[in-house]
Amino acid sequence: MPTPTEHLQQLLTTELQMLWTAHRSVGLSGYMALYTNPDQVPYRAKEAGIVFWFGPDDIDAAVQQVIGHYNEGMLPNSPLLLNPVVHEQKEDGSYTPIGSGIIWCTSWCLGIDSLNDESTERLWEKGVLASAFHRGDNDRAGLKIIGVCDEVQQLSDDGKTVTGCKELYDLANIRSDQYWHYYLLSGISYLSNNGLFLHPDITPLFPKGALQDKESMEKAIEESSINVQNVIDAALCWNSYERHHSLYKKFGANPDDVETNLRFFTLVARDVQLFDATGPMRKDADEMFEFIVPGLIPRGSVTLLAAAGGTGKSSLAHQLCILASIDYDLGEEAPHWLGQRLAIEKCKGICIYFSGEDGPPIINARANIFDPEGRARRLMFQRTDFGEGVTFAQHIRRLHKIPQVPIMVIDPARKYLSGDEEDSEAVSEFFEAIEEFAIKKGSAVVVVHHLKKNANPKSAHEVLDMLRGSQVFIDRPRVVIGMLRDGPYTIAGLAKNNIPPNMGMVTEERIFARDPKNLGLIWLPGHEGVRNQDLSEEELHKIAAEAEKSGRV
């Protein structure tokens, strides 16, 4: 295992080799400089005014200079800064800048400022490399930013950076005016006027293994190179759109569109919130319904599964949770539920089943039937006791900490209400808790619910009028799946559907036979498996044509 000094030596060597590879890729050779400032602002150094010039063949000597002045990080020391601009040495021994194969920026979060993902997103979209600085326990204390260029960048008017560096600073949008133009080496802690900052390692900026040897490094530099004009255009747009991320994302980085876009922004009184709610480009306009079971159970919504007692709704809900909790092998066919393919690619994370009526013996017996091999390892069972004084709503909020919950089943609703089923306030409180969970977690929440006493629906649509309890049970779910028995058969279909018709929702009632061995519902084939089917598009056109011909429209 390498010592800390050996590890630092390896980090520094890799970074300097990477920089010289980037310079060579655009035809540059010459010298870079390691240095400390002539005074103690903004970086502190034991020895001020150090300058060490080195070429691509002098990397080992440059690394030793850095390590020697660093004193293993112990104060007082002199952490050397790097001037990445390539210089040409004149006959009189002076050095003249000739350009750079990279652009760079150091953006630190100072005071109460914090790093947000939008800064990184804007940079990454332009192919710029960026990762976080550390400051004490804070591992998101700013960004080290590098852009590998496809052509030489000339020295800027400030005499410290090259074309494109200031634009990186603008896009990062992290105010650190004293520091942005400096290039800081990774693996070195720098004591500044605002504390001690460290960028731990240069290698995570590139794909894994990309900086291992000369060949892989040259390939990584080639694949990472960008046209700096794209960065300049993006910064122009970013500043033109008043540094509002929503405007920048919506309008893009084409400077030719700025004037037109700003005119549109002015139409909504330059109010970002009003703008985000306006037009086909409004915020979240690209978000569409996703399904756990296409055509039946959407994510981010509450679905009610309702039927009379003995219809098999609890078994069906339990089976859905089990199927969604299995990690399927690559190429393994996805199972079906009520005749629809389960979207197993959406079923990542913990599935939760609240069983308020059936205890462990019944739950375990059903599980042995539905999952005899015990593959459903991501299924969490919950009962009705959440601890002394903890309500259902409070417990649901506790479950928000689980990173991914593709599906949550609550069986039945009445066991988790704070009051009676007829109490609209209690039912609304129940729905508010689970709707918030569904929306924030992107989960499909399925609520099992009973019908009124002696209810005997003849169709799935009739189930809606026979739901037990408050009108809230009808109003709040986005989808209601109704089930009923018809002799030996089980009928299932949508009793309510508040999802746009272009999302492919199931329109017919389906007829199933129950397999007594595994309790599964087998969809009858062909016309035998469908009843009360909506008219086809062809049939509707035929009816419309006949109505128009007879003058009825």
C-alpha positions in Angstrom: 0.0 0.0 0.0 1.5 3.4 -1.0 2.4 5.9 1.6 0.5 9.3 1.6 3.5 10.9 -0.2 3.7 8.1 -2.8 -0.1 8.4 -3.4 0.2 12.2 -3.8 3.1 11.8 -6.2 1.0 9.4 -8.3 -2.0 11.9 -8.3 0.2 14.8 -9.3 2.0 12.9 -12.0 -1.3 11.7 -13.6 -2.7 15.3 -13.6 0.4 16.9 -15.1 0.6 14.1 -17.8 -3.1 14.7 -18.6 -2.5 18.4 -19.0 0.5 18.0 -21.3 -1.5 15.4 -23.3 -4.3 18.0 -23.8 -1.7 20.7 -24.9 0.0 18.3 -27.3 -3.4 17.4 -28.8 -3.7 20.9 -30.1 -0.1 21.2 -31.2 1.4 23.0 -28.2 4.7 22.4 -26.5 6.8 24.6 -24.2 6.6 25.3 -20.5 4.0 25.5 -17.7 4.8 27.1 -14.3 4.3 26.2 -10.7 4.3 29.2 -8.4 3.1 30.9 -5.3 1.8 34.5 -5.2 4.1 37.3 -4.2 1.8 38.1 -1.3 -0.5 36.2 1.0 -3.7 37.0 -0.8 -5.8 35.0 -1.5 -3.7 32.0 -0.7 -1.3 31.6 2.2 2.2 30.3 1.6 5.3 30.0 3.8 7.4 31.1 0.9 6.1 33.8 -1.5 7.1 34.4 -5.0 8.2 30.9 -6.0 8.3 30.2 -9.8 9.3 26.8 -11.3 9.1 26.3 -15.1 8.8 22.8 -16.5 8.2 21.1 -19.8 6.6 17.7 -20.6 9.8 15.9 -19.9 10.2 17.6 -16.5 7.1 16.2 -14.8 9.0 14.2 -12.2 11.0 17.3 -11.2 7.8 19.4 -11.1 6.1 16.8 -8.8 9.1 16.8 -6.4 8.9 20.6 -6.3 5.2 20.4 -5.3 5.8 17.7 -2.7 8.8 19.4 -1.2 7.0 22.7 -0.7 3.8 21.0 0.5 5.4 19.5 3.7 2.9 16.6 3.7 0.2 19.2 4.3 1.6 20.3 7.6 1.5 24.1 8.2 3.4 26.2 7.6 3.8 25.1 4.0 3.7 26.5 0.4 1.1 24.7 -1.7 2.1 25.5 -5.3 -0.4 26.8 -7.8 -0.2 25.9 -11.5 -0.3 28.2 -14.5 -1.6 25.9 -17.2 -0.9 28.3 -20.0 1.9 27.0 -22.3 4.8 29.4 -22.6 7.7 29.7 -25.1 11.1 30.4 -23.7 13.0 33.3 -25.4 16.7 33.5 -25.9 17.0 35.9 -23.0 15.5 33.3 -20.7 12.0 35.0 -20.4 8.8 33.2 -21.1 6.0 34.3 -23.4 2.5 32.8 -23.4 1.4 31.0 -26.6 -1.9 29.4 -25.6 -3.6 26.5 -23.8 -5.2 23.2 -24.7 -7.6 23.5 -21.8 -9.9 26.0 -20.2 -10.4 26.0 -16.5 -12.1 27.6 -13.5 -12.2 27.2 -9.7 -15.6 28.0 -8.2 -15.8 27.8 -4.4 -18.9 28.0 -2.3 -18.1 30.8 0.2 -20.0 31.7 3.4 -23.5 30.3 3.4 -23.5 29.5 -0.4 -24.1 25.8 -1.3 -23.4 23.8 -4.4 -26.5 22.9 -6.4 -26.8 20.3 -9.1 -27.9 22.8 -11.7 -24.3 24.3 -11.8 -22.9 20.9 -12.7 -25.7 20.2 -15.1 -25.0 23.3 -17.2 -21.3 22.4 -17.5 -21.8 18.7 -18.2 -24.3 19.5 -21.0 -21.4 21.4 -22.8 -19.0 18.5 -22.3 -17.1 20.3 -19.6 -15.6 18.2 -16.8 -16.4 19.2 -13.2 -16.3 17.6 -9.8 -16.5 18.9 -6.2 -14.0 20.5 -3.9 -14.0 19.5 -0.2 -13.8 21.8 2.8 -13.7 19.9 6.1 -16.8 17.7 6.3 -18.4 19.4 3.4 -17.8 17.4 0.3 -19.7 19.8 -1.9 -17.8 23.0 -1.3 -17.4 24.1 -4.9 -16.3 22.8 -8.4 -13.0 22.1 -10.1 -13.8 22.7 -13.8 -11.8 21.7 -16.8 -12.7 21.9 -20.5 -10.5 20.0 -22.9 -10.2 22.1 -26.1 -10.2 21.0 -29.8 -8.1 24.0 -30.7 -5.6 26.4 -29.0 -7.1 29.0 -26.8 -5.3 32.4 -26.6 -4.5 34.4 -23.6 -7.4 36.6 -22.3 -7.2 40.3 -21.7 -6.8 39.6 -18.0 -3.4 38.1 -18.7 -4.2 35.2 -16.3 -6.6 32.9 -18.2 -7.5 32.0 -21.8 -10.6 32.5 -23.8 -13.5 30.4 -22.3 -12.4 30.4 -18.7 -14.5 33.4 -17.7 -17.5 31.8 -19.5 -17.0 28.6 -17.4 -17.2 30.8 -14.3 -20.4 32.4 -15.5 -22.0 29.0 -16.2 -21.1 27.6 -12.8 -22.7 30.6 -11.2 -20.9 30.2 -7.9 -19.6 33.6 -6.7 -15.9 33.4 -5.9 -14.3 36.3 -7.6 -11.0 36.1 -5.8 -10.4 32.5 -6.8 -12.1 31.6 -10.1 -9.0 32.2 -12.4 -6.6 30.0 -10.5 -5.8 26.4 -11.4 -5.4 24.3 -8.2 -3.8 20.9 -8.3 -5.8 17.9 -7.1 -4.6 16.1 -3.9 -3.3 19.4 -2.4 -5.1 21.3 0.4 -4.9 25.1 -0.2 -5.3 27.5 2.7 -7.1 30.6 1.5 -8.7 33.7 3.0 -11.9 31.6 3.2 -10.5 28.4 4.7 -8.9 25.2 3.6 -10.1 23.6 0.3 -9.1 20.3 -1.3 -10.0 18.7 -4.6 -9.2 15.1 -3.8 -8.5 13.4 -7.2 -8.4 14.3 -10.9 -9.2 10.8 -12.2 -13.0 10.8 -11.4 -13.4 13.7 -13.9 -12.7 11.1 -16.7 -14.2 7.6 -17.3 -12.8 4.9 -15.1 -9.4 3.8 -16.1 -9.1 6.5 -18.7 -5.8 8.0 -17.3 -3.9 4.7 -16.7 -1.4 5.0 -19.5 -0.3 7.1 -22.4 -2.6 5.4 -24.9 -5.8 5.5 -22.8 -5.0 9.1 -21.8 -4.7 10.3 -25.4 -8.0 8.6 -26.2 -9.7 10.2 -23.2 -8.5 13.6 -24.2 -9.7 13.1 -27.7 -13.1 11.9 -26.6 -13.4 14.7 -24.0 -12.5 17.6 -26.3 -15.1 20.4 -26.9 -15.5 23.4 -29.1 -15.0 26.3 -26.8 -17.4 28.5 -28.9 -20.2 26.3 -27.6 -19.3 27.3 -24.0 -19.1 31.0 -25.0 -22.5 30.8 -26.6 -24.0 29.1 -23.6 -22.6 31.7 -21.2 -24.0 34.5 -23.4 -27.4 32.9 -23.3 -27.1 32.2 -19.6 -26.4 35.8 -18.8 -29.0 37.1 -21.3 -31.7 35.0 -19.6 -30.7 36.7 -16.3 -29.2 33.5 -15.0 -32.5 31.8 -14.4 -31.9 28.1 -14.9 -35.6 27.5 -16.0 -35.3 30.1 -18.7 -31.9 28.8 -19.9 -33.1 25.2 -20.0 -36.3 26.1 -21.8 -34.7 28.4 -24.4 -31.4 26.7 -24.9 -27.9 28.0 -25.8 -28.4 29.4 -29.3 -27.5 33.1 -29.2 -29.5 33.7 -32.4 -32.7 33.0 -30.5 -32.0 35.3 -27.5 -33.9 38.3 -28.8 -37.0 36.4 -29.7 -37.0 34.4 -26.5 -36.6 37.5 -24.3 -39.6 39.1 -26.1 -41.7 36.1 -25.1 -40.4 36.4 -21.6 -41.5 40.0 -21.5 -45.1 39.0 -22.4 -45.4 37.4 -19.0 -44.0 40.5 -17.2 -40.6 38.8 -16.8 -42.0 36.7 -14.0 -40.3 33.3 -13.9 -43.2 31.5 -12.1 -45.7 32.8 -14.6 -43.3 31.9 -17.4 -42.9 28.3 -16.1 -46.7 27.9 -16.3 -47.1 29.2 -19.9 -47.2 27.5 -23.2 -46.2 24.1 -24.6 -42.7 24.7 -23.2 -43.9 25.2 -19.7 -42.1 23.6 -16.8 -42.7 19.8 -16.6 -44.4 19.8 -20.0 -42.3 16.8 -21.0 -43.4 14.7 -18.0 -45.9 12.0 -19.0 -47.7 9.2 -17.2 -45.6 6.2 -16.5 -47.1 2.9 -15.5 -46.3 -0.1 -13.3 -49.0 -2.0 -15.1 -49.6 -0.3 -18.5 -53.2 0.7 -19.1 -54.2 0.0 -15.5 -51.9 1.3 -12.7 -50.1 4.6 -13.2 -47.1 5.7 -11.2 -47.4 8.9 -9.1 -51.1 8.3 -8.5 -53.6 6.5 -6.3 -55.5 3.5 -7.8 -58.5 2.0 -6.0 -59.1 -1.8 -6.4 -62.7 -2.3 -5.3 -64.9 -5.4 -5.2 -67.3 -7.2 -2.9 -66.0 -9.6 -0.3 -64.7 -12.9 -1.6 -63.9 -11.6 -5.0 -60.2 -12.1 -4.6 -59.0 -8.5 -4.5 -56.6 -9.1 -1.6 -55.0 -12.0 -3.4 -54.7 -10.0 -6.6 -53.1 -7.0 -4.8 -50.7 -9.3 -2.9 -49.7 -11.0 -6.2 -49.0 -7.7 -7.8 -46.6 -6.8 -4.9 -44.8 -10.1 -5.2 -44.4 -9.9 -9.0 -43.0 -6.3 -8.6 -40.5 -7.4 -5.9 -38.7 -10.0 -7.9 -35.3 -9.3 -9.6 -35.8 -10.9 -13.0 -32.9 -12.5 -14.9 -31.7 -10.7 -18.1 -34.0 -11.8 -20.9 -36.5 -13.3 -18.6 -40.1 -12.6 -19.8 -42.1 -10.2 -17.7 -45.2 -11.6 -16.0 -48.7 -10.3 -16.6 -51.3 -8.9 -14.2 -54.9 -8.7 -15.3 -53.8 -9.5 -18.8 -51.2 -6.6 -19.0 -47.4 -6.9 -18.9 -45.8 -5.8 -15.7 -43.3 -3.0 -16.4 -40.5 -4.7 -14.5 -38.0 -2.0 -15.6 -40.0 0.4 -13.4 -40.1 -1.9 -10.4 -36.8 -1.0 -8.7 -36.6 -0.6 -4.9 -38.8 -1.7 -2.0 -42.5 -2.7 -2.6 -44.7 -2.2 0.5 -47.8 -4.1 1.4 -50.0 -2.9 4.2 -52.1 -5.9 5.4 -54.8 -4.7 7.8 -57.0 -7.8 7.8 -54.9 -10.8 6.9 -52.3 -11.9 9.4 -49.0 -13.7 8.9 -50.6 -17.2 8.4 -52.7 -16.2 5.4 -50.0 -13.8 4.1 -47.4 -16.6 4.3 -49.7 -19.2 2.7 -50.5 -16.9 -0.2 -46.8 -16.1 -0.6 -45.9 -19.8 -0.9 -48.4 -20.1 -3.7 -47.5 -17.0 -5.7 -43.8 -17.2 -5.0 -42.8 -20.8 -4.2 -39.1 -20.2 -4.9 -39.0 -17.1 -2.6 -37.7 -14.7 -5.2 -39.7 -11.7 -4.0 -36.9 -10.3 -1.7 -37.8 -6.6 -2.0 -41.3 -6.9 -0.4 -41.9 -5.2 2.9 -44.9 -6.1 5.0 -46.6 -3.7 7.3 -49.6 -4.2 9.7 -51.5 -1.6 11.6 -49.4 -0.9 14.7 -46.8 1.8 14.0 -45.7 2.5 17.6 -47.3 4.3 20.4 -49.0 7.5 19.3 -47.9 7.2 15.7 -50.6 7.7 13.2 -50.9 6.2 9.7 -50.1 9.6 8.1 -47.0 10.0 10.3 -45.8 6.5 9.4 -46.2 7.2 5.7 -44.0 10.3 6.1 -41.4 8.1 7.8 -41.4 5.8 4.7 -40.4 8.8 2.5 -36.8 8.1 3.5 -36.8 4.8 1.4 -35.1 5.8 -1.8 -37.3 3.9 -4.3 -40.8 2.5 -3.7 -42.3 1.4 -7.1 -45.6 0.2 -5.5 -47.4 0.4 -2.2 -50.6 -1.6 -1.5 -52.9 -0.6 1.3 -55.4 -3.4 2.1 -58.0 -2.4 3.0 -58.5 1.3 3.3 -60.8 1.2 6.3 -58.1 -0.3 8.6 -55.9 2.8 8.1 -58.5 5.6 8.6 -58.4 7.9 11.6 -62.2 7.8 11.7 -65.2 6.1 10.1 -65.4 5.4 6.3 -68.3 7.8 6.1 -66.2 10.6 7.7 -65.1 12.7 4.7 -62.5 14.5 6.8 -60.9 11.2 7.9 -61.0 9.8 4.4 -59.5 13.0 2.9 -56.7 12.9 5.5 -55.9 9.3 4.4 -55.8 10.3 0.7 -53.7 13.3 1.3 -51.0 11.2 3.0 -50.9 8.6 0.3 -51.2 11.1 -2.6 -48.3 13.1 -1.3 -46.3 9.8 -1.1 -47.3 8.8 -4.6 -46.4 12.1 -6.2 -43.1 12.7 -4.3 -41.8 9.1 -4.7 -43.3 8.4 -8.1 -45.0 5.4 -6.6 -48.0 3.5 -7.7 -50.3 3.4 -4.6 -53.0 0.8 -4.8 -55.8 1.0 -2.2 -58.0 -2.1 -1.7 -61.6 -1.1 -0.8 -64.9 -2.8 -0.1 -68.3 -2.3 -1.5 -71.6 -1.5 0.3 -73.2 -4.4 2.1 -75.1 -6.8 -0.2 -73.8 -4.9 -3.3 -74.1 -7.0 -6.4 -72.6 -5.1 -9.4 -73.3 -6.5 -12.9 -70.4 -4.6 -14.5 -67.1 -2.9 -13.5 -68.7 0.5 -14.1 -71.4 -0.2 -11.5 -68.7 -0.8 -8.9 -68.1 2.9 -8.7 -71.6 3.7 -7.4 -71.4 0.9 -4.8 -68.2 1.9 -3.1 -68.6 1.9 0.7 -68.2 5.1 2.6 -67.6 8.8 1.8 -67.9 10.3 -1.7 -64.1 11.0 -1.3 -63.5 7.3 -2.2 -65.0 8.1 -5.6 -63.4 11.5 -6.1 -59.8 11.2 -5.0 -58.4 8.1 -6.9 -57.2 8.7 -10.4 -58.1 5.2 -11.4 -60.7 2.7 -10.0 -60.5 -0.9 -11.0 -63.7 -2.7 -10.4 -64.0 -6.5 -9.9 -67.0 -8.8 -9.7 -67.8 -12.5 -9.9 -70.0 -13.9 -12.7 -70.4 -17.6 -11.9 -67.0 -19.3 -12.1 -65.5 -16.2 -13.7 -63.9 -13.0 -12.4 -64.7 -9.8 -14.3 -62.3 -6.8 -14.1 -62.3 -3.4 -15.7 -61.9 0.3 -15.2 -64.8 1.8 -13.2 -63.1 5.2 -13.3 -60.3 6.5 -15.4 -59.0 10.1 -15.2 -56.0 9.5 -17.5 -55.9 11.0 -21.1 -57.2 8.5 -23.7 -53.9 8.6 -25.6 -52.1 6.8 -22.8 -53.5 3.4 -23.8 -55.8 2.7 -20.9 -57.6 -0.6 -20.9 -61.2 0.1 -22.2 -62.9 -3.3 -22.1 -64.0 -5.5 -19.2 -62.0 -8.6 -19.1 -63.1 -12.1 -18.2 -60.8 -14.3 -16.1 -60.9 -17.9 -14.8 -59.2 -18.6 -11.5 -56.5 -21.3 -11.4 -57.2 -23.1 -8.1 -53.6 -24.3 -7.9 -51.9 -20.9 -7.9 -54.8 -18.5 -7.4 -53.8 -16.8 -10.6 -56.3 -15.2 -12.9 -56.2 -16.6 -16.5 -57.5 -14.2 -19.1 -59.9 -16.1 -21.5 -58.7 -16.0 -25.1 -60.2 -14.0 -27.9 -63.7 -12.7 -27.8 -64.5 -15.0 -24.8 -62.2 -12.9 -22.7 -63.8 -9.5 -23.4 -67.2 -8.0 -22.7 -68.7 -4.5 -22.8 -65.9 -3.5 -25.2 -65.9 0.0 -26.4 -66.6 0.6 -30.1 -63.6 0.4 -32.3 -62.4 3.5 -34.3 -63.7 1.8 -37.5 -67.1 1.2 -35.9 -67.3 4.8 -34.7 -66.5 6.2 -38.2 -69.2 4.0 -39.7 -71.8 5.2 -37.2 -70.8 8.8 -37.7 -71.0 8.5 -41.5 -74.5 6.9 -41.3 -75.6 9.7 -38.9 -74.3 12.4 -41.2 -76.0 10.7 -44.2 -79.4 10.6 -42.4 -79.1 14.2 -41.2 -78.8 13.3 -37.5 -75.7 15.4 -37.0 
